[in-house]
Structure formats: structure tokens, C-alpha cells
Amino acid sequence: MQREYLAVQALARVCGQDRSLLASTLLRLFRHYGHEAALLRTLNNCEILLEEEATTLFRATTLASTLMEQYMKSTAWPFLKHALRDTVLRILESRPSCELNPSKLERGEDLQANLNHLLSLLSELVERIFQATEFFPMFLEADPSFPSRCTIIFICILSLLHSIPSPLSQPPP
């Protein structure tokens, strides 16, 4: 790890598993000085170097993954809201059944129809995301070491889908 990030690494060790407050504080501090990309790049590179198996990369709750999740939530929120709002509102209004567990199907529900409906909704959501790429925050691409726009959007989707309680609520602080 670069010398200037040794204090960040020490703070991460002191905080143990409770990294959310540290991550949000570091992110605010580094964003204030315009160094958030360097922080994310450094911590993610360290995590990549330490990981022995590619299939488990970024699966642990580390400071790097917590920072990346918070960064994506705070920077990509307007993009996701723009891209997905109409589709999500339609889904919430129509409440379509997408249940795939046979033991939880209501009487008369068709598993294959639910699967087809779910796949159709997911396809529409992904299509809407890629149709709105011109609204994607460009500062995520400002650093040449960051991956391509499509890769960033994909990472953003994965990071946000599991952490946003309602896509229609206010953006996180």
C-alpha cells in the first residue's frame, strides 16, 4: 500500500468489522479534496493483490468494498433514478407475481409465466440502464485506471441493487 494510505489501513484495523462510519468519514474527507478515485483505486488494488481466489474477490465486507458501495450509492443515485424510475413505478403499481419458489406459488399461478415475467422485467431494467448511459456520472471515468463505462455501470448496478431499500426514496446522505 502506498505510504500515504498506511493511516487508512491502520484505521481499518482498529475499526474491525464496524467500517461504515469510517468509510463514510473517509469518503467525505477524500471527496472534499478530490482524491476519492485515488483512495478507491489504492484500496481496491490492495484487495486484489491480497485475494488468492478470483471468485471471492470483493465478497468480504472490507473497507474497500464498503467505501465502493457508499461511493456508488452517493454518486450514481441520480443516474439510477433517471434510468429506472418509470419502470420501477410501473412494477410497484402493477405488483406482478415473480414468485419462483413452487412451495410459495398461489393457487393457479404458473411458475413458467412468473419466470418469463421476471426475465422480461429484468431485461427491461437492464435495457433502460444502457439507454441512459449519457446520464452516467462522468467523474467516475475521469481516472484512466477506472474500467470502461459499461463495466462501471455493471458494478454500480450490483453494488446498489442489494443496498437500496426503495429506489423511490430519497438519496442516501
C-alpha positions as CSV (number, residue, x, y, z in Angstrom):
1,M,0.0,0.0,0.0
2,Q,1.2,3.5,-0.8
3,R,2.8,5.3,2.2
4,E,0.1,8.0,2.4
5,Y,-2.6,5.3,2.9
6,L,-1.0,3.5,5.8
7,A,-3.0,5.6,8.2
8,V,-6.2,4.5,6.4
9,Q,-5.1,0.9,6.7
10,A,-4.4,1.3,10.4
11,L,-7.8,2.9,11.0
12,A,-9.4,-0.1,9.2
13,R,-7.7,-2.5,11.5
14,V,-8.8,-0.5,14.6
15,C,-12.4,-0.4,13.4
16,G,-12.6,-4.1,12.8
17,Q,-15.9,-5.1,11.3
18,D,-17.6,-1.8,12.0
19,R,-16.4,0.0,8.9
20,S,-19.5,2.0,7.9
21,L,-18.7,5.1,9.9
22,L,-15.0,5.0,8.9
23,A,-15.9,4.6,5.3
24,S,-18.4,7.5,5.2
25,T,-15.9,9.7,7.0
26,L,-13.0,8.9,4.8
27,L,-15.2,9.2,1.7
28,R,-16.4,12.7,2.7
29,L,-12.8,13.8,3.5
30,F,-11.3,12.4,0.3
31,R,-14.1,13.8,-1.8
32,H,-13.7,17.2,-0.3
33,Y,-10.1,17.2,-1.6
34,G,-10.9,15.5,-4.9
35,H,-8.9,12.4,-4.1
36,E,-11.7,9.8,-3.8
37,A,-10.7,8.0,-7.0
38,A,-7.1,7.5,-5.7
39,L,-8.4,6.2,-2.4
40,L,-10.7,3.7,-4.1
41,R,-8.1,2.7,-6.6
42,T,-5.5,2.1,-3.9
43,L,-7.7,0.2,-1.5
44,N,-9.2,-1.9,-4.3
45,N,-5.8,-2.7,-5.8
46,C,-4.6,-3.8,-2.3
47,E,-7.6,-6.0,-2.0
48,I,-7.0,-7.6,-5.4
49,L,-3.3,-8.3,-4.5
50,L,-4.3,-9.9,-1.2
51,E,-7.1,-12.1,-2.7
52,E,-6.0,-15.6,-3.7
53,E,-9.1,-16.7,-5.4
54,A,-10.8,-14.5,-8.1
55,T,-14.3,-16.0,-7.3
56,T,-14.3,-14.4,-3.8
57,L,-12.9,-11.0,-4.8
58,F,-14.9,-8.1,-3.2
59,R,-17.3,-10.5,-1.5
60,A,-15.9,-9.8,2.0
61,T,-17.1,-6.7,3.9
62,T,-13.8,-4.9,3.8
63,L,-13.1,-1.2,4.0
64,A,-12.6,-1.2,0.2
65,S,-15.9,-2.8,-0.5
66,T,-17.7,-0.6,2.0
67,L,-16.2,2.6,0.5
68,M,-17.0,1.5,-3.0
69,E,-20.6,0.7,-2.1
70,Q,-21.0,4.1,-0.4
71,Y,-19.3,5.9,-3.2
72,M,-21.6,4.2,-5.8
73,K,-24.7,5.0,-3.7
74,S,-23.8,8.7,-3.4
75,T,-22.6,9.3,-7.0
76,A,-24.8,7.1,-9.1
77,W,-28.2,7.7,-7.4
78,P,-29.4,10.4,-9.9
79,F,-28.4,8.1,-12.8
80,L,-30.3,5.1,-11.4
81,K,-33.3,7.2,-10.5
82,H,-33.4,8.7,-14.0
83,A,-32.9,5.3,-15.7
84,L,-35.2,3.2,-13.6
85,R,-37.9,5.4,-12.1
86,D,-40.6,4.9,-14.6
87,T,-40.2,1.1,-14.8
88,V,-40.0,0.7,-11.0
89,L,-43.1,2.8,-10.6
90,R,-45.0,0.6,-13.1
91,I,-43.8,-2.5,-11.3
92,L,-44.9,-1.1,-7.9
93,E,-48.3,-0.2,-9.3
94,S,-49.0,-3.5,-11.0
95,R,-47.4,-5.7,-8.4
96,P,-46.7,-8.5,-10.9
97,S,-46.0,-12.0,-9.4
98,C,-42.5,-13.1,-10.0
99,E,-42.5,-15.9,-7.4
100,L,-40.3,-18.8,-8.5
101,N,-40.5,-21.0,-5.4
102,P,-43.0,-23.7,-6.1
103,S,-44.0,-24.0,-2.5
104,K,-44.9,-20.3,-2.3
105,L,-47.0,-20.1,-5.5
106,E,-50.6,-19.0,-5.1
107,R,-53.3,-21.3,-6.3
108,G,-53.5,-21.0,-10.1
109,E,-50.1,-19.3,-10.5
110,D,-47.9,-20.6,-13.3
111,L,-44.2,-20.9,-12.5
112,Q,-43.1,-20.6,-16.1
113,A,-45.3,-17.5,-16.6
114,N,-43.7,-15.9,-13.5
115,L,-40.2,-16.8,-14.7
116,N,-41.0,-15.3,-18.1
117,H,-42.4,-12.1,-16.5
118,L,-39.4,-11.8,-14.2
119,L,-36.9,-12.2,-17.1
120,S,-38.9,-9.6,-19.1
121,L,-38.8,-7.1,-16.2
122,L,-35.0,-7.7,-15.7
123,S,-34.4,-7.3,-19.4
124,E,-36.3,-4.0,-19.4
125,L,-34.4,-2.7,-16.4
126,V,-31.0,-3.5,-17.9
127,E,-32.1,-2.1,-21.3
128,R,-33.2,1.2,-19.6
129,I,-29.8,1.4,-17.8
130,F,-27.9,1.1,-21.0
131,Q,-30.2,3.5,-22.8
132,A,-29.4,6.1,-20.2
133,T,-25.6,5.9,-20.2
134,E,-25.3,9.5,-21.3
135,F,-26.6,10.5,-17.9
136,F,-24.0,8.3,-16.1
137,P,-21.7,10.4,-13.8
138,M,-18.7,11.1,-15.9
139,F,-16.4,11.8,-13.0
140,L,-16.4,8.0,-12.3
141,E,-14.5,7.7,-15.6
142,A,-12.2,10.7,-15.0
143,D,-9.3,8.4,-13.9
144,P,-7.8,6.4,-16.7
145,S,-7.3,3.4,-14.4
146,F,-11.0,3.1,-13.9
147,P,-12.7,0.5,-16.1
148,S,-14.9,1.2,-19.1
149,R,-18.3,2.8,-18.8
150,C,-20.2,-0.5,-19.2
151,T,-18.1,-2.1,-16.5
152,I,-18.7,0.8,-14.1
153,I,-22.4,0.7,-14.8
154,F,-22.5,-3.1,-14.2
155,I,-20.5,-2.7,-10.9
156,C,-22.8,0.2,-9.9
157,I,-25.9,-1.9,-10.5
158,L,-24.5,-4.8,-8.5
159,S,-23.5,-2.5,-5.6
160,L,-26.8,-0.7,-5.5
161,L,-29.4,-3.3,-6.0
162,H,-28.8,-5.1,-2.7
163,S,-28.4,-1.9,-0.7
164,I,-31.2,0.4,-1.7
165,P,-34.4,-0.2,0.3
166,S,-36.6,1.6,-2.2
167,P,-35.5,3.2,-5.5
168,L,-38.1,5.9,-5.0
169,S,-36.9,7.1,-1.6
170,Q,-34.5,10.0,-1.1
171,P,-30.8,9.5,-2.0
172,P,-28.6,8.5,0.9
173,P,-26.9,11.3,2.9
